[in-house]
Amino acid sequence: MTNTAHSPEPLSHLSVLVSGASVAGPALALWLARYGARVTVVEKAPALRGGGFAVDFRGHVHRTVLERMGIWDEVRRHQTHMGRQTVVDADDKEKVDLPAFLMSGDVEIFRGDLARIMYERTKDRVAYVFGDSVASLREDPDGVEVTFERGAPRRFDLVVGADGLHSRTRRLVFGEESHHLRHLGYYAAGFDMPNVLGLHRSSRICSVPGRMVDISNYDGSAEQGGAFLLFRSEQLAYDRHDVAAQKAILAEKFADLPWKHTRHVLAALEDADELYFDAIAQIHIDRLSQGRVVLLGDAGYGATMGGMGTGTALVCAYVLAGELAAARGDHATAFAAYEAEVRDYAKGCQKLAGNAGPFLAPPTERKIRSRDRAYRMLSSRFLAGFFKRLTEKAANAIELKEYPVGKEAPGYAGPMEPVPSRKRQA
Ligand SMILES: Cc1cc2nc3c(=O)[nH]c(=O)nc-3n(C[C@H](O)[C@H](O)[C@H](O)COP(=O)(O)OP(=O)(O)OC[C@H]3O[C@@H](n4cnc5c(N)ncnc54)[C@H](O)[C@@H]3O)c2cc1C
């Protein structure tokens, strides 16, 4: 690897457009700005999106990257401190308690809080444009001509698609979503609801064949709670921007769920201002870059719940920026190296998540019983340790390279420590 450690700004000649300001986008922006690149992040939402579900980090690789980003302590200050999650039957009878260490990783934080932390660290050095989106991309030998839905056209040296599972960048450059999105047979939904069960950093989960309802309180407040729903289904045709249509689908799917608390969930659904609704799906694509355009995070290797997509996005942002810095902006070299470094790693995390739907909402009563048995076993310290090692094995299955030290920036944690060499485990 080229050692450019003596040059603090190896990318000062480079302009980069990043599409998407959730997890992957701001993480990459943080690194690129540190290496001196001029970075613009365009986000289609009118402002930084708050809320969302809780995401977790596991193992030493996630932690090392968070430390190098300089945000480990702040992430810990915002951690959810979620407690036990109790599985009940349709009569609300408790079946098994899932201890926190099983479900919430080493550190758990709301996706929106994480995005906010990274945004605050970068907003003075990165140009964030909210309420706009890439409309077209045309590459020539010297750069990429980008038109936007609202703003004036601009040229960039490189474009990064960090715009999630339904990435427009991917569609524009790599072809239709249907070629890359693998539906895993379930849909998930999440929204706020009053804390009607008086939960305290805990949740109550009821599964019946093919469906699951989870009522939770994450923040310890007496008032605020959340609902998370999962149901088994073939791919549905609906307008992803039509919230009323999505609410109607959910109301119909859950209307006859026999758990007594379902009525609270359905009432909250009706009142919900914000609704998360999407398929449980993964992205499988045979290459992550084409010319000057590259995919990062869910856009390139979305794993869905259980696949540690957030940690993967942060690790891969570190690698992508580091390879660009090491190659002093030679994107062909850097993108090839990025892909070689992260492909197997991301695939390993996707593998873990492939069975998330059937595990959370098994399709038959018999499978619910065996899932509950598995939960009981996993709740024992011994098997929980095994489960922890299994997930950490995937999370740790990359040897982090040392990249050039970037220019000091707010939140910069100081020069990088050499990483102890660890063998790849996957
Ligand atoms: C139900 C569920 C539960 C999950 N639970 C966990 C978990 O417990 N732990 C974990 O690690 N991961 C979890 N994940 C995965 C995790 O949410 C993602 O892997 C992670 O958010 C990836 O971040 P990202 O930035 O790549 O994509 P996203 O978070 O999807 O962000 C994409 C961003 O791009 C923006 N955007 C979209 N289109 C455009 C456009 N055309 N122009 C500009 N901007 C655009 C979006 O508004 C958004 O801000 C879960 C996922 C799901 C679906």
The ligand as an SDF file (V2000), in Angstrom:
LIG
                    3D

 53 58  0  0  0  0  0  0  0  0999 V2000
  -36.2230   -3.1340   10.1380 C   0  0  0  0  0  0  0  0  0  0  0  0
  -34.7440   -2.9380   10.1340 C   0  0  0  0  0  0  0  0  0  0  0  0
  -34.0420   -3.0820   11.3140 C   0  0  0  0  0  0  0  0  0  0  0  0
  -32.6620   -2.8990   11.3090 C   0  0  0  0  0  0  0  0  0  0  0  0
  -31.9940   -3.0860   12.4550 N   0  0  0  0  0  0  0  0  0  0  0  0
  -30.6520   -2.9500   12.4570 C   0  0  0  0  0  0  0  0  0  0  0  0
  -29.8930   -3.2080   13.6330 C   0  0  0  0  0  0  0  0  0  0  0  0
  -30.4160   -3.5520   14.6890 O   0  0  0  0  0  0  0  0  0  0  0  0
  -28.5560   -3.0660   13.5810 N   0  0  0  0  0  0  0  0  0  0  0  0
  -27.9160   -2.6460   12.4380 C   0  0  0  0  0  0  0  0  0  0  0  0
  -26.7100   -2.4950   12.4400 O   0  0  0  0  0  0  0  0  0  0  0  0
  -28.5980   -2.4040   11.3210 N   0  0  0  0  0  0  0  0  0  0  0  0
  -29.9520   -2.5610   11.2870 C   0  0  0  0  0  0  0  0  0  0  0  0
  -30.6210   -2.3480   10.1490 N   0  0  0  0  0  0  0  0  0  0  0  0
  -29.8930   -1.9500    8.9460 C   0  0  0  0  0  0  0  0  0  0  0  0
  -29.4990   -0.4850    8.9990 C   0  0  0  0  0  0  0  0  0  0  0  0
  -30.6080    0.3340    9.1820 O   0  0  0  0  0  0  0  0  0  0  0  0
  -28.8280   -0.1020    7.7060 C   0  0  0  0  0  0  0  0  0  0  0  0
  -27.8970   -1.0820    7.3410 O   0  0  0  0  0  0  0  0  0  0  0  0
  -28.1170    1.2150    7.8320 C   0  0  0  0  0  0  0  0  0  0  0  0
  -29.0360    2.2160    8.1580 O   0  0  0  0  0  0  0  0  0  0  0  0
  -27.4130    1.5430    6.5000 C   0  0  0  0  0  0  0  0  0  0  0  0
  -27.2740    2.8760    6.3310 O   0  0  0  0  0  0  0  0  0  0  0  0
  -27.2080    3.5640    4.8920 P   0  0  0  0  0  0  0  0  0  0  0  0
  -26.7510    4.9530    5.1760 O   0  0  0  0  0  0  0  0  0  0  0  0
  -26.4540    2.7300    3.9370 O   0  0  0  0  0  0  0  0  0  0  0  0
  -28.7050    3.5590    4.3490 O   0  0  0  0  0  0  0  0  0  0  0  0
  -30.0040    4.2390    4.9480 P   0  0  0  0  0  0  0  0  0  0  0  0
  -29.9400    4.3140    6.4120 O   0  0  0  0  0  0  0  0  0  0  0  0
  -31.1590    3.5630    4.3120 O   0  0  0  0  0  0  0  0  0  0  0  0
  -29.9280    5.7490    4.3920 O   0  0  0  0  0  0  0  0  0  0  0  0
  -30.1020    6.1120    3.0620 C   0  0  0  0  0  0  0  0  0  0  0  0
  -30.2650    7.6330    3.0260 C   0  0  0  0  0  0  0  0  0  0  0  0
  -30.3520    8.0520    1.6580 O   0  0  0  0  0  0  0  0  0  0  0  0
  -31.4390    8.9330    1.5050 C   0  0  0  0  0  0  0  0  0  0  0  0
  -31.8910    8.8230    0.1280 N   0  0  0  0  0  0  0  0  0  0  0  0
  -32.6250    7.8410   -0.4360 C   0  0  0  0  0  0  0  0  0  0  0  0
  -32.8110    8.0860   -1.7320 N   0  0  0  0  0  0  0  0  0  0  0  0
  -32.1940    9.2540   -2.0060 C   0  0  0  0  0  0  0  0  0  0  0  0
  -32.0390   10.0350   -3.1860 C   0  0  0  0  0  0  0  0  0  0  0  0
  -32.5940    9.6670   -4.3410 N   0  0  0  0  0  0  0  0  0  0  0  0
  -31.3310   11.1890   -3.1030 N   0  0  0  0  0  0  0  0  0  0  0  0
  -30.7560   11.5850   -1.9250 C   0  0  0  0  0  0  0  0  0  0  0  0
  -30.9010   10.8940   -0.7800 N   0  0  0  0  0  0  0  0  0  0  0  0
  -31.5970    9.7320   -0.8250 C   0  0  0  0  0  0  0  0  0  0  0  0
  -32.4560    8.4680    2.5210 C   0  0  0  0  0  0  0  0  0  0  0  0
  -33.3880    9.4780    2.8400 O   0  0  0  0  0  0  0  0  0  0  0  0
  -31.5480    8.1190    3.7030 C   0  0  0  0  0  0  0  0  0  0  0  0
  -31.2900    9.2330    4.4980 O   0  0  0  0  0  0  0  0  0  0  0  0
  -31.9900   -2.5480   10.1030 C   0  0  0  0  0  0  0  0  0  0  0  0
  -32.7070   -2.3780    8.9240 C   0  0  0  0  0  0  0  0  0  0  0  0
  -34.0610   -2.6030    8.9280 C   0  0  0  0  0  0  0  0  0  0  0  0
  -34.8050   -2.4670    7.6400 C   0  0  0  0  0  0  0  0  0  0  0  0
  1  2  1  0
  2  3  1  0
  2 52  2  0
  3  4  2  0
  4  5  1  0
  4 50  1  0
  5  6  2  0
  6  7  1  0
  6 13  1  0
  7  8  2  0
  7  9  1  0
  9 10  1  0
 10 11  2  0
 10 12  1  0
 12 13  2  0
 13 14  1  0
 14 15  1  0
 14 50  1  0
 15 16  1  0
 16 17  1  0
 16 18  1  0
 18 19  1  0
 18 20  1  0
 20 21  1  0
 20 22  1  0
 22 23  1  0
 23 24  1  0
 24 25  2  0
 24 26  1  0
 24 27  1  0
 27 28  1  0
 28 29  2  0
 28 30  1  0
 28 31  1  0
 31 32  1  0
 32 33  1  0
 33 34  1  0
 33 48  1  0
 34 35  1  0
 35 36  1  0
 35 46  1  0
 36 37  1  0
 36 45  1  0
 37 38  2  0
 38 39  1  0
 39 40  1  0
 39 45  2  0
 40 41  1  0
 40 42  2  0
 42 43  1  0
 43 44  2  0
 44 45  1  0
 46 47  1  0
 46 48  1  0
 48 49  1  0
 50 51  2  0
 51 52  1  0
 52 53  1  0
M  END
$$$$
